[in-house]
Every structure is written in structure tokens, then in C-alpha cells.
Amino acid sequence: MKYIYYRFKCDHRGLHYFRVKKIKGEPTPLVVKITIGTQPKKGRPFCVGITLIKYITFISSYGWKMESEEWNNSIKEITEAEYNKAFELLMKKLK
């Protein structure tokens, strides 16, 4: 199993981290989303915490332009260490 990690940062949608698991090169249907910080828009998708979302939601809401450098500055592929650091930060906030 291989994981790919992403960071999404946008002024009006907040800071999110994603863990996408790939099996045999194909993404699995579920993605772990970590939301950190306060977002101006209120609602469940923007609450601080850990959420399990569908891969299609990840692509359609956050990563639909991630392969285009000229169009997308919001989502970037990151290392496992950066993702784990965000996870630990979230755990401290939730305690």
C-alpha cells in the first residue's frame, strides 16, 4: 500500500490535509481529510477535525486542477512527515 499526501490552503476554505491510499496504482474510494484552523464559512465540511470523504469528493471539491501549475496554487503534494505533524497538531487542539 502506498499513501499520497496533499495540503490544500485557500483563504475562504481554510487549511486541509489529505491522505489518499493507492492500491496497485489506483486510489481507494475513501480519503482521510484533516481540517485545521477556523474557516470563515460555517458548516460540517469546514469544522476542525478528521473527516472520511469519498475520493470523488476530494477530486471534485479540492483537487480538480491539481495537475495544472498555471491554474492551481491551492493544493500541493506533501511528505508523510508534514501530514503527521498536522495530525499531531490537530490531536493537541482536540484534547
Rosetta blueprint (number, residue, H / E / L):
1 M L
2 K E
3 Y E
4 I E
5 Y E
6 Y E
7 R E
8 F E
9 K E
10 C E
11 D L
12 H L
13 R L
14 G E
15 L E
16 H E
17 Y E
18 F E
19 R E
20 V E
21 K E
22 K E
23 I E
24 K L
25 G L
26 E E
27 P E
28 T E
29 P E
30 L E
31 V E
32 V E
33 K E
34 I E
35 T E
36 I E
37 G L
38 T L
39 Q L
40 P L
41 K L
42 K L
43 G L
44 R H
45 P H
46 F H
47 C L
48 V L
49 G E
50 I E
51 T E
52 L E
53 I E
54 K E
55 Y H
56 I H
57 T H
58 F H
59 I H
60 S H
61 S H
62 Y L
63 G L
64 W L
65 K L
66 M L
67 E L
68 S L
69 E L
70 E L
71 W L
72 N L
73 N L
74 S L
75 I E
76 K E
77 E E
78 I E
79 T L
80 E H
81 A H
82 E H
83 Y H
84 N H
85 K H
86 A H
87 F H
88 E H
89 L H
90 L H
91 M H
92 K H
93 K H
94 L H
95 K L
